[in-house]
Amino acid sequence: MNVVALKTLQAFWVEHPRARGPLTTWYKLTRVADWRTPNEVSATFGSADFLADNRIVFDIGGNNYRLVVRISYRFKQVLVKFVGTHADYDAIDAATVGWRKP
């Protein structure tokens, strides 16, 4: 899959260094994936939560961080919509969040 917004993840882990390892692992697994359905995402990341409009919420780093993405299965693209701490995530609406933290 093509992950759009690696720089967003990198900027986050500069601010939160403990997130670097878990986000890098997520990125590497996602880059080599060839997901065609939500079930295939679940096979890779069993704790992923699926929302409308092909949005997925991932628990990162033992649920310390949250990552919201939108997947285009047809174009094999994963668009990062939000990355933040669990507390940051509680302050947003994952169904409508855009690129930046609130």
LOZAFI-448056 format. One line per field, with one value per residue (C-alpha): chain; residue number from 1; x, y, z; residue in one letter. Coordinates in steps of 0.1 Angstrom, whole numbers, plus 5000, padded with zeros to 4 digits. Layout:
% residues N
unit c(A	...)
pos c(NUM	...)
x c(X	...)
y c(Y	...)
z c(Z	...)
code c(A	...)
END
This chain:
% residues 102
unit c(A	A	A	A	A	A	A	A	A	A	A	A	A	A	A	A	A	A	A	A	A	A	A	A	A	A	A	A	A	A	A	A	A	A	A	A	A	A	A	A	A	A	A	A	A	A	A	A	A	A	A	A	A	A	A	A	A	A	A	A	A	A	A	A	A	A	A	A	A	A	A	A	A	A	A	A	A	A	A	A	A	A	A	A	A	A	A	A	A	A	A	A	A	A	A	A	A	A	A	A	A	A)
pos c(1	2	3	4	5	6	7	8	9	10	11	12	13	14	15	16	17	18	19	20	21	22	23	24	25	26	27	28	29	30	31	32	33	34	35	36	37	38	39	40	41	42	43	44	45	46	47	48	49	50	51	52	53	54	55	56	57	58	59	60	61	62	63	64	65	66	67	68	69	70	71	72	73	74	75	76	77	78	79	80	81	82	83	84	85	86	87	88	89	90	91	92	93	94	95	96	97	98	99	100	101	102)
x c(5000	5011	5011	5005	5018	5049	5061	5031	5041	5077	5067	5046	5074	5098	5074	5067	5098	5083	5059	5087	5091	5054	5046	5076	5064	5029	5043	5065	5037	5013	5037	5042	5005	4982	4948	4917	4891	4887	4890	4926	4934	4920	4942	4973	4960	4934	4926	4918	4884	4865	4844	4823	4840	4868	4883	4902	4914	4946	4958	4995	5021	5000	4970	4991	4986	4959	4961	4932	4935	4913	4920	4913	4915	4911	4941	4961	4964	4964	4959	4969	4941	4952	4979	4979	4980	4950	4939	4942	4921	4894	4890	4883	4857	4874	4847	4855	4890	4914	4952	4961	4957	4930)
y c(5000	5036	5054	5091	5114	5097	5132	5135	5104	5115	5150	5132	5109	5138	5153	5119	5098	5067	5065	5061	5024	5014	5039	5026	4991	5000	5019	4990	4964	4987	4995	4958	4949	4944	4949	4946	4944	4954	4917	4917	4947	4928	4899	4922	4944	4926	4955	4979	4997	5003	5034	5046	5059	5033	5050	5028	5036	5018	5015	5022	5016	4997	5020	5051	5066	5065	5066	5074	5066	5064	5035	5035	4998	5004	5027	5009	5041	5047	5084	5094	5116	5119	5107	5117	5106	5087	5120	5139	5112	5116	5152	5146	5130	5102	5101	5137	5145	5158	5160	5179	5175	5199)
z c(5000	4994	5027	5022	5049	5063	5072	5094	5113	5115	5129	5155	5167	5169	5194	5210	5207	5222	5193	5168	5171	5170	5142	5122	5126	5115	5085	5074	5077	5059	5030	5022	5025	4996	5012	4992	5019	5056	5065	5051	5073	5103	5095	5098	5127	5147	5170	5141	5145	5112	5106	5077	5045	5047	5078	5103	5138	5149	5185	5184	5211	5236	5230	5240	5205	5179	5142	5119	5082	5052	5028	4991	4984	4946	4944	4972	4991	5029	5038	5073	5087	5123	5146	5183	5219	5233	5250	5217	5200	5227	5217	5180	5158	5140	5113	5102	5113	5087	5086	5117	5154	5168)
code c(M	N	V	V	A	L	K	T	L	Q	A	F	W	V	E	H	P	R	A	R	G	P	L	T	T	W	Y	K	L	T	R	V	A	D	W	R	T	P	N	E	V	S	A	T	F	G	S	A	D	F	L	A	D	N	R	I	V	F	D	I	G	G	N	N	Y	R	L	V	V	R	I	S	Y	R	F	K	Q	V	L	V	K	F	V	G	T	H	A	D	Y	D	A	I	D	A	A	T	V	G	W	R	K	P)
END
